[in-house]
Every structure is written in C-alpha cells, then in structure tokens.
Amino acid sequence: MPLNLSFGNIFNILENAIGVAYQRQNTISSNISNLETPGYRPKDIDFKAAMAKAIGSESQISLSGTNAGHIDLYNEANQEAEAFEEESDWNGVNYVSIDKMVNRMTENNLIYKTAAEVMLRKISLIKEVIREGGR
C-alpha cells in the first residue's frame, strides 16, 4: 500500500510519532522507576510497529459521532501503543538494565525532538506562505 504523503497527512504522521514517542518515554520511565523492584520485567514499545499500525489505520474511513449520547467510536489510531515485556538478563534483583534504559531514553528523545522540529518547520512554512500570499 503506497503511503499518502499529502501535506495534511504528514501532520498526522508527525502527530502519531510524537504520541508514540511520548508513550514510549513513559514506559521507559516506568522501567527506571522499578529499577529496584524484585522480579520486575521491563517493558518497551516497538516504535516502528506502533507507527505502522497508526499510519495503516489512518488510511481507513473514520466515523464521527454527532451527538454526545451516541456510542463511543473506536479509532485505532488514537489508542495507546501496546507495551510488551522484553527479554533481559537477570541482574540479581530484576531484569532492568539501567544502561539499556538510558540508551533507549536517549534514542526516543531524539525521535520526539526530530518529529516536533519537523512539525514546527512545517507550521513556519505555512505561516510564511500566508504572510507572503497576503501581499
């Protein structure tokens, strides 16, 4: 299936990337906060799989409610990405490796900042086009 890279769709992709990175950051933070919890198994979110799922669900027709009394509609793109338990080595207390968590946090931070920066540049471009078009 070809990826639709229209201007509006790029914003949706960037929004999803920021959302998934935010969820992954929370998952990594939870792992770090359980560093001394006996038997704790760290969790992670597969960023690529979560993005593929979000992009795939955007290409389908979405429904919208017209009345607050209607049944809630399920929109897969807005659901949280699934965290999975990862396979890790036992460290004597649990399976959390602080080195792995810090590396993941750094990588995830880069993804988040990159998506946010691209979105800000797109918004700046729109502002410039509007400003120049008004002359």
C-alpha positions, 0 to 999 in steps of 0.5 A: 500500500503506497503511503499518502504523503499529502501535506495534511497527512504528514501532520498526522504522521508527525502527530502519531510519532510524537504520541508514540514517542511520548508513550514510549518515554513513559514506559521507559520511565516506568522501567527506571522507576522499578529499577529496584523492584524484585522480579520486575520485567521491563517493558518497551514499545516497538516504535516502528510497529506502533507507527505502522499500525497508526499510519495503516489505520489512518488510511481507513474511513473514520466515523464521527459521532454527532451527538454526545449520547451516541456510542463511543467510536473506536479509532485505532489510531488514537489508542495507546501503543501496546507495551510488551515485556522484553527479554533481559538478563537477570541482574540479581534483583530484576531484569532492568538494565539501567544502561539499556534504559538510558540508551533507549531514553536517549534514542526516543528523545531524539525521535520526539525532538526530530518529529516536533522540529519537523512539525514546527518547520512545517507550521513556519512554512505555512505561516510564511506562505500566508504572510507572503500570499497576503501581499 
